[in-house]
Amino acid sequence: MDFAKIEKLMELMRKHGMQELSVADESLEISIKAPSAAGVPVQTAAAVVHAVAHEPVAAGSVRPASASGKMIKSPFVGTFYRSSQPGSPAFVSVGQRVKKGEVLCIVEAMKLMNEIESEMDGVIREILVDNEHPVEFDQPLFIVE
């Protein structure tokens, strides 16, 4: 996943006042939605997307978000771990109720294991990254409702 391309798409959305954008290729589909804002003009994405959508994107570590809710994002560049050690149960699973401050995962950054905690009480609706895959700064990891 080339997050620079996703950031470019988001930048183009802001620049052109777009509220929603979907891009797909053979291996991955990405949907981006801007926060709702009354009175903001909405334009079609076709012309804006054409310049960046035709570059291939690797599939695997990241899935597009489909549920509504609050995204818990990575505060670091590093490696995503669902459990404290190999073979241990995952910290959380889809459908599980979590409380604010509860550990959701670990992001290893520069040989340091950083526990990522829930920012709110809620239910895990989606886990957006596969175990042991790299993550980027500010990359969505979970959706909590």
C-alpha positions as CSV (number, residue, x, y, z in Angstrom):
1,M,0.0,0.0,0.0
2,D,1.5,3.3,-1.0
3,F,0.1,5.8,1.5
4,A,1.6,8.7,-0.4
5,K,-0.9,8.0,-3.1
6,I,-3.7,7.9,-0.6
7,E,-2.6,11.2,0.9
8,K,-2.5,12.7,-2.7
9,L,-6.1,11.5,-3.2
10,M,-7.1,13.1,0.1
11,E,-5.3,16.3,-0.9
12,L,-7.1,16.4,-4.3
13,M,-10.4,15.8,-2.5
14,R,-9.8,18.8,-0.2
15,K,-8.6,21.0,-3.1
16,H,-11.7,20.2,-5.2
17,G,-14.2,20.3,-2.4
18,M,-15.1,16.6,-2.8
19,Q,-16.9,14.7,0.0
20,E,-16.5,11.2,-1.2
21,L,-14.1,9.2,-3.4
22,S,-13.8,5.6,-4.4
23,V,-11.0,4.1,-6.4
24,A,-10.6,0.4,-7.4
25,D,-8.2,-1.8,-9.3
26,E,-7.8,-5.5,-9.6
27,S,-6.4,-5.9,-6.1
28,L,-7.8,-3.2,-3.9
29,E,-10.7,-0.9,-3.4
30,I,-10.4,2.3,-1.4
31,S,-13.2,4.6,-0.3
32,I,-12.5,7.9,1.3
33,K,-15.2,10.1,2.9
34,A,-14.7,13.6,4.3
35,P,-16.5,14.6,7.5
36,S,-20.0,15.9,6.8
37,A,-20.1,19.7,6.4
38,A,-23.3,21.6,5.5
39,G,-23.0,23.9,2.5
40,V,-19.8,22.4,1.1
41,P,-20.0,22.0,-2.7
42,V,-19.6,18.4,-3.8
43,Q,-17.9,17.6,-7.2
44,T,-17.6,14.4,-9.0
45,A,-14.4,12.5,-8.6
46,A,-13.8,11.2,-12.2
47,A,-11.5,13.9,-13.5
48,V,-9.5,14.2,-10.2
49,V,-9.0,10.5,-9.8
50,H,-7.9,9.8,-13.3
51,A,-4.3,11.1,-12.6
52,V,-3.6,8.8,-9.6
53,A,-6.0,5.9,-9.9
54,H,-4.2,4.0,-12.7
55,E,-1.1,3.3,-10.6
56,P,-1.2,-0.2,-9.2
57,V,-1.6,-0.6,-5.4
58,A,-0.4,-3.7,-3.5
59,A,-3.0,-5.7,-1.7
60,G,-2.7,-7.5,1.6
61,S,-2.0,-5.5,4.7
62,V,-4.8,-2.9,4.6
63,R,-8.5,-3.3,3.9
64,P,-10.8,-0.4,3.1
65,A,-13.1,0.7,5.9
66,S,-16.8,0.1,5.3
67,A,-18.4,0.7,8.8
68,S,-19.2,4.0,10.3
69,G,-17.7,5.0,13.6
70,K,-14.5,6.5,15.0
71,M,-11.2,5.4,13.5
72,I,-8.4,4.6,15.8
73,K,-5.2,5.5,14.0
74,S,-1.6,4.6,14.4
75,P,0.5,7.3,16.2
76,F,3.7,5.8,14.7
77,V,5.3,4.2,11.7
78,G,6.0,0.6,12.7
79,T,4.7,-3.0,12.7
80,F,1.1,-3.8,13.8
81,Y,0.6,-6.7,16.3
82,R,-2.8,-7.9,17.4
83,S,-1.4,-9.8,20.5
84,S,1.4,-9.3,23.0
85,Q,3.4,-12.3,21.7
86,P,3.1,-15.0,19.0
87,G,0.5,-17.6,19.8
88,S,-1.2,-15.4,22.4
89,P,-4.9,-14.4,21.9
90,A,-5.5,-11.1,20.2
91,F,-6.2,-8.1,22.4
92,V,-9.5,-7.5,20.7
93,S,-11.7,-9.0,18.0
94,V,-14.5,-7.7,15.8
95,G,-17.8,-7.3,17.7
96,Q,-16.0,-7.1,21.1
97,R,-17.0,-4.3,23.5
98,V,-14.0,-2.2,24.6
99,K,-13.6,0.5,27.2
100,K,-11.6,3.8,26.9
101,G,-8.0,3.0,27.8
102,E,-8.2,-0.7,26.9
103,V,-5.3,-2.0,24.8
104,L,-6.3,-2.7,21.3
105,C,-2.9,-3.7,19.7
106,I,0.8,-3.0,19.8
107,V,2.7,-1.0,17.2
108,E,6.4,-1.7,17.3
109,A,8.4,1.4,16.4
110,M,12.2,1.5,16.5
111,K,12.3,-1.7,18.7
112,L,9.9,-0.3,21.2
113,M,6.5,-2.0,21.8
114,N,3.8,0.7,22.0
115,E,0.4,-0.2,23.3
116,I,-2.4,1.5,21.4
117,E,-5.4,2.1,23.6
118,S,-9.0,2.7,22.7
119,E,-9.9,6.4,22.7
120,M,-13.5,5.6,23.7
121,D,-16.0,3.1,25.0
122,G,-17.6,1.1,22.2
123,V,-17.6,-1.9,20.0
124,I,-14.9,-3.0,17.5
125,R,-16.6,-2.9,14.1
126,E,-13.5,-3.4,11.9
127,I,-9.9,-4.3,12.2
128,L,-8.3,-2.6,9.2
129,V,-4.7,-4.1,9.3
130,D,-3.5,-7.7,9.2
131,N,-1.3,-8.9,12.1
132,E,2.5,-8.3,11.7
133,H,2.1,-5.9,8.8
134,P,3.7,-2.5,8.6
135,V,1.6,0.6,9.3
136,E,2.2,4.3,8.5
137,F,1.7,7.3,10.8
138,D,-2.0,8.2,11.1
139,Q,-3.1,5.0,9.3
140,P,-6.5,3.8,10.4
141,L,-6.2,0.6,12.5
142,F,-9.7,0.0,13.9
143,I,-13.2,1.3,13.6
144,V,-15.0,1.6,17.0
145,E,-18.7,2.5,17.3
